[in-house]
Amino acid sequence: MSEIGAALPQRAFRAGGAALRHLWPPTLYFFVAFNLITMTTDLLVRNYWFDLTSFVLASTTALVVGKIVLIVDRVRWIDRFRGAPLIQPILYKTVFYSVVVLIVRFLEKVVHFAFEARGFGDAFRASMEDFTWHRFIAVHIWIFICFLIYVTASELVAILGEGQLFRLFFRHRSSEHRLTRRQHVRALMELSRLAETTPRERLLDVSTPQGTRLATIIDALRQRPA
C-alpha cells in the first residue's frame, strides 16, 4: 500500500506535466494572436493601441481556448480523418475547434447574464437582444483563421516529428547538408512512397531498382559538405 501511495503523487505529477506541455503551445499562440487582433482593432477604431480591459479579455479568452484544445484533443472524433489527405484533417479539426469554442463562448455569456438577471430564461432573451451578426461573423472569422494556422502547424509537426518544424525554421542551415531544404523534403517524401509501394524484401535488397534508389537517397541525406 505504501508503494502505491508513493506512486500516486508521481503519476499525478507526470500527468500534470504532460497536460501543461499540451496546454502551453495553443495558449501562447492564441494569447499572441488575440492580443494582436485586439490591438490592431483598437488602433483602427479607437485610435489607441493598448486597453487593459481588452488585454485581460483577450488573454482570458486565449486561456479558455487553450483548455478547450486540451479537452477536445482527447475526444475520439477529433482524429476521424487520420491518414486522409492533409487538407481533410486540417479543415475538419479547424471547424470542430471553432464550433466548440462558439458553444463555450455562448454558454459562458448566457451564464453571465443568468447571474445578473437571476434566471436562464431572462438570460437567454438578454443574450439574444445583445447579439449582433456583424460582431459574431467578425469574431469567428478570426477564430477560424487562427485555428486554421494552428491546426496546419500542428499537423506538420505530427508528420515531421516533434521539434523538427522549429529546427527547420530556426536552426537548420542549408550549408550543413549538400541537399537544400526543398530537396531534403522531396527525398523524405520519396522514401515514404518507396516504403508504401515496395515490399520490404525488395526495398532492402540493393540488387533491385527500389533497393538501389533507397541506398542512393540515404547516401544523399547523409552527405556532408566537403
N, C-alpha and C positions, 0 to 999 in steps of 0.2 A: 504493500500500500504506500509506503514511504517513497519507493521509486516512482510509482505512478504519480504521486503528489508532486514530486520534484520535477517530473517530466512535463506536467501540465503548464507551468509558467514558461518553460522553454518553447513548447508548441504555440502557446498564445503569443509569445514574443516573435517567433518566426512568422506566424500568420499575420500579426500586426505589421511587421516589416514588409512582408510581401504585399499587403494591402496599400501601404504607403508608397512603395515603389510603383505600384499600378496607378495610384491616385495622383501623384505629383505631376507627371507629364501632361495629362489633359488639363489639370487645374492651372498649371503655369501657362500653358498655351492659351486657354480661354481668358485667363487673367490679363495677359498682354493684349489679346485680340479685342475683348470687350472694352478695355480702357482706351485703346486706340480709337475704336468706333465712337465711344462717348466723347473723347477729347476732340476729334475732328467734327463731330456734330455740334459741340459747344462752340467751336471756333467759327463754324459756318452760320449757326443760328443765333447764338448769344454774344458773339464777339469776345469770348474769353476762353482760355484753354484748359482751366482747371476749376472743378467744382467738387468740394469734399463730399457732398451728398451723392453726386453722380459716381464718384470714385468708389465710395463704400458700396453703392448698389451694384456697380459693375463687378467689383471684387467678390461680393457675396454671391452674385449670380454665377461667377466662374467657379466658386467652390461648390455650389449646388450642382452645376453641370458636371464637374469632376466626379462627384459622388454618384451621379446618375450613370456616368460612363462605367464606373467601377461596378455598379449593381447590374447594369444591362449586359456587360460582358460575361456575366455568369449565367445568363439566360441561354438556353439551348438554341432558341430560334435565331440568335444573332449570327450563328455560323451556318445558316441554311444553304448558302451558295459557296461553301468551301469547295475548292477545286474547280470552280467555274472560271470563265474568263474574268480578268481582274475588274472590269468595269461593273460586272454584276454585284459582287460583294461590296464594292465601294458605294454604289448608288443605294443598294439595299440597306446597308448599315447607316448611311447618311440620312435616309428617310426615317429609318427606325429610331435613331437617336433624336432626330428633330421632332418626331411625333411624341416621344416620351417626354422630352423637355417641354413641349407645348402643354401636355396634360398636367405635368407637375406645376408649371407656372400658373396655369388656370386654377388648379385646386388650391394653390398657395394664396392666390388672390381672393378666392371665394372664402377660404378660412379667415383671411384678414378682415374681410367685410363682415363675416359672421360674428367675430368678436366685437366689432363696432356696433352692428345692428342687433346683436343678440338673437340671431335666428338665421338658418340657412336659406329660407325662402326669401327673406328680405335681402340677404347677401347675394343670392343669385340674381335677383332683379337689379340690385345696385351695380353688380359687375357687368350686366348686360347694358345698363344705361351708360356706364363708363367706357364700354368697349367701343373702339373705333377701328374700322377696317384699314385705314391708312397706316396707323401705328402697328397693327397686327401684321400686315404684309411686310412693312419695312423691317421690323424686328426679326421676323422669321426668314426673310431673305438672307439677312446677315448671319443668323444662326445656321441656316442651311449651308451657306458658303464656308463658314468656319468649320463646320463638321465635315464638309467635302474635303477641305485641305487636310484636316486632322486624320480622317479615315484613309485618304490616299497615302499619307506619310506612314501611317500605322501598317497598312498592307505592304508597302515597300520594305519596311523594317522586318515584317514577318517573313518576307521572301528572301531578303539579303542576309538576315541574321541580326541579332541584337548588337547594336553598336556599329554595324557596318555602314549604315547610312550617314551617321555622324562622322565616321572615319573618311568616307568618300567626299563629304563636303568640306571638312575642316582639317584633315590630317594627311590624306593620301596625296602624294606628289607623282606626277606623270614620269618624272625622271627616275623614280625608284624602280620602274619596270620598263622593259622595251615596249610593251603594249601600251597604247593610250587607254584612257578610261573607256572610250566607246568600244575599242577592240576588246578590252577586258570583259565588258559586259556581254558583247556578242559571243566571245569564246565560252563564257559560262552558260549562255543560252544554248549554244550548240552542244555543250556537254549534257545539258538537260535533255535535249532532243535525242541525242545518241542513247542515253540511259532509258528513255521511254520507248524507243523503237527497235532497239537491238537486244537480242538475248544476251544474258550475262556471259555465256561461254564465248560467243563471237566477239563481244566487247573486250574481253580480257586476253583474247588471242591476237598477238601482234602480227600474225601472218594474214589476218583478214583486213579488208579495207577499213572496217569500222575500228578495229584494234589499232591499226596504224594511225588513223586520224585521231584517236583518243590520246595516243602517245605524243603525237605532234602538238596537240592543244596543251597538254600538260607541260611539255617542254617549253612551249612559248610562254605559259603563265609563270614558269619558274625562272625564266631567264632574267639576269640582272645586267645593267649596263656595264660595258667594259670600263 
